[in-house]
């Protein structure tokens, strides 16, 4: 082995990781715009500026790539909006802020719900951990315990998206700009108050 070969080989893992990240980011954009069925491997590779063959090498087929994108989104959301089981109002507000600031994530979630009936293992683990944490907070007497943890979490999740995914006709009732800063502040305050009320100890 020559001395010039070692640095080249040592650099490959770093280049490989960077290429995978570029492909994953490009796939996230593609899937959020076109969904699983409409996404094209050629476009993903072109977005990433990478060889299409590498996409198959790193991720397998398009379905596996979609799973990888979903798994990454779970990690990103968990880091950006950590669950606070004893303060679900704070969690709801943080999740509302995240969904508002990341429309790409919201579009991806919508495509996922539309095109995939079966959950991934990563999705199930994520939700199970959150439900268990809420159930523990209830057992510890930190939040209202009469609503089953599963239902309470489902309700809070939907509440965080209630205005952002409201029917167009309902949003139109709010006036010309249903996403104005004033309207969003008002809804955010209402969201926090509502979650506090359903989780407060009686």
LONUSE-906351 format. One record per residue (C-alpha): residue in one letter; x, y, z. Coordinates in steps of 0.5 Angstrom, whole numbers, padded with zeros to 4 digits, always signed. Example, Ala and Ser with C-alpha at 12.3 -4.5 7.8 and 13.67 -1.06 7.14 Angstrom:
<atoms>
A+0025-0009+0016
S+0027-0002+0014
</atoms>
This chain:
<atoms>
X+0000+0000+0000
X+0003+0007-0002
X+0003+0013+0003
X-0002+0016-0002
X-0007+0011-0002
X-0009+0012+0006
X-0011+0019+0006
X-0016+0017+0000
X-0019+0011+0003
X-0019+0015+0010
X-0023+0021+0006
X-0029+0016+0003
X-0033+0015+0009
X-0034+0023+0010
X-0035+0023+0003
X-0040+0018+0003
X-0044+0021+0009
X-0044+0028+0006
X-0047+0024+0000
X-0052+0021+0004
X-0054+0027+0007
X-0055+0031+0000
X-0059+0025-0002
X-0064+0025+0004
X-0065+0032+0004
X-0066+0032-0004
X-0071+0026-0002
X-0075+0030+0003
X-0076+0036-0002
X-0078+0031-0007
X-0083+0027-0003
X-0086+0033+0000
X-0087+0036-0006
X-0090+0030-0010
X-0091+0025-0005
X-0089+0017-0005
X-0092+0016-0012
X-0090+0022-0016
X-0083+0023-0013
X-0078+0021-0018
X-0071+0018-0017
X-0068+0022-0023
X-0070+0028-0020
X-0068+0027-0013
X-0061+0025-0016
X-0061+0031-0020
X-0063+0035-0014
X-0057+0032-0010
X-0052+0033-0015
X-0051+0026-0014
X-0050+0019-0019
X-0057+0016-0019
X-0054+0009-0017
X-0051+0012-0011
X-0058+0013-0008
X-0060+0005-0009
X-0053+0003-0006
X-0055+0007+0000
X-0062+0007+0001
X-0065+0001-0003
X-0071+0003-0007
X-0076+0009-0007
X-0080+0006-0001
X-0074+0005+0003
X-0072+0012+0001
X-0079+0014+0004
X-0078+0010+0010
X-0071+0013+0011
X-0074+0020+0010
X-0080+0019+0015
X-0075+0016+0020
X-0071+0023+0020
X-0077+0027+0020
X-0078+0023+0027
X-0071+0025+0030
X-0071+0032+0027
X-0078+0033+0030
X-0077+0030+0037
X-0070+0034+0038
X-0074+0041+0036
X-0080+0039+0040
X-0079+0035+0046
X-0085+0032+0049
X-0086+0035+0056
X-0091+0030+0059
X-0092+0034+0065
X-0093+0040+0061
X-0097+0039+0055
X-0099+0046+0054
X-0092+0048+0053
X-0091+0042+0048
X-0097+0044+0044
X-0095+0051+0043
X-0088+0048+0041
X-0091+0044+0036
X-0095+0049+0033
X-0089+0053+0032
X-0085+0048+0029
X-0091+0046+0024
X-0092+0053+0022
X-0084+0054+0021
X-0084+0048+0017
X-0089+0047+0012
X-0085+0042+0008
X-0085+0037+0014
X-0093+0038+0014
X-0094+0037+0007
X-0089+0031+0008
X-0094+0028+0014
X-0100+0029+0009
X-0097+0025+0004
X-0095+0020+0009
X-0102+0019+0011
X-0105+0019+0004
X-0100+0014+0001
X-0098+0010+0007
X-0103+0005+0011
X-0098+0002+0015
X-0094+0005+0020
X-0086+0004+0020
X-0083+0001+0026
X-0080+0008+0028
X-0086+0011+0028
X-0089+0006+0033
X-0083+0007+0037
X-0084+0014+0037
X-0091+0014+0039
X-0091+0009+0044
X-0085+0012+0048
X-0090+0019+0048
X-0096+0015+0050
X-0092+0012+0056
X-0089+0018+0058
X-0096+0021+0059
X-0099+0015+0062
X-0093+0016+0067
X-0094+0023+0068
X-0102+0021+0070
X-0100+0016+0075
X-0095+0021+0078
X-0101+0026+0079
X-0098+0031+0075
X-0103+0032+0070
X-0111+0030+0069
X-0111+0022+0069
X-0119+0021+0067
X-0117+0021+0060
X-0113+0015+0057
X-0106+0017+0055
X-0107+0015+0048
X-0113+0019+0047
X-0110+0025+0051
X-0104+0025+0046
X-0108+0024+0040
X-0113+0030+0042
X-0107+0035+0044
X-0103+0033+0037
X-0109+0035+0033
X-0110+0041+0037
X-0103+0043+0035
X-0105+0043+0028
X-0113+0045+0028
X-0112+0052+0025
X-0106+0050+0020
X-0110+0045+0017
X-0117+0048+0018
X-0122+0048+0012
X-0121+0053+0008
X-0128+0056+0009
X-0127+0056+0017
X-0121+0060+0016
X-0124+0065+0011
X-0129+0067+0017
X-0123+0070+0020
X-0122+0075+0015
X-0117+0076+0009
X-0111+0073+0012
X-0113+0067+0016
X-0105+0067+0017
X-0103+0074+0020
X-0099+0075+0026
X-0105+0077+0030
X-0109+0071+0028
X-0104+0066+0029
X-0102+0069+0036
X-0109+0069+0038
X-0110+0062+0036
X-0103+0060+0039
X-0106+0063+0046
X-0113+0059+0045
X-0109+0053+0044
X-0105+0054+0050
X-0111+0055+0054
X-0115+0049+0052
X-0109+0044+0053
X-0108+0047+0060
X-0115+0046+0061
X-0116+0039+0059
X-0110+0037+0063
X-0110+0041+0069
X-0111+0037+0076
X-0118+0037+0078
</atoms>
